[in-house]
């Protein structure tokens, strides 16, 4: 069995990696779509994300599509 400190380090590593998702466009399996506002680690439910314009947090396992949000391109004048 792994040492609890090793497990904690792995969990925090995944949380750190998931924090990079903030700002990405996401579509969830239930059709909810928007930009990821926040990522939190919930003691009871695991890693969860918040979508702009929608109250609440969803598990990352509900992600269906993820795309990096790009700044709108400026047209040529």
Secondary structure as the mmCIF struct_conf table of DSSP 4:
data_model
#
loop_
_struct_conf.conf_type_id
_struct_conf.id
_struct_conf.beg_label_comp_id
_struct_conf.beg_label_asym_id
_struct_conf.beg_label_seq_id
_struct_conf.end_label_comp_id
_struct_conf.end_label_asym_id
_struct_conf.end_label_seq_id
HELX_RH_AL_P HELX_RH_AL_P1 UNK A 4 UNK A 18
HELX_RH_3T_P HELX_RH_3T_P1 UNK A 19 UNK A 21
TURN_TY1_P TURN_TY1_P1 UNK A 22 UNK A 23
STRN STRN1 UNK A 24 UNK A 28
TURN_TY1_P TURN_TY1_P2 UNK A 29 UNK A 30
BEND BEND1 UNK A 31 UNK A 31
STRN STRN2 UNK A 33 UNK A 42
TURN_TY1_P TURN_TY1_P3 UNK A 43 UNK A 45
STRN STRN3 UNK A 46 UNK A 51
TURN_TY1_P TURN_TY1_P4 UNK A 52 UNK A 53
BEND BEND2 UNK A 54 UNK A 54
BEND BEND3 UNK A 56 UNK A 56
STRN STRN4 UNK A 58 UNK A 59
HELX_RH_3T_P HELX_RH_3T_P2 UNK A 60 UNK A 62
STRN STRN5 UNK A 63 UNK A 68
HELX_LH_PP_P HELX_LH_PP_P1 UNK A 71 UNK A 76
#
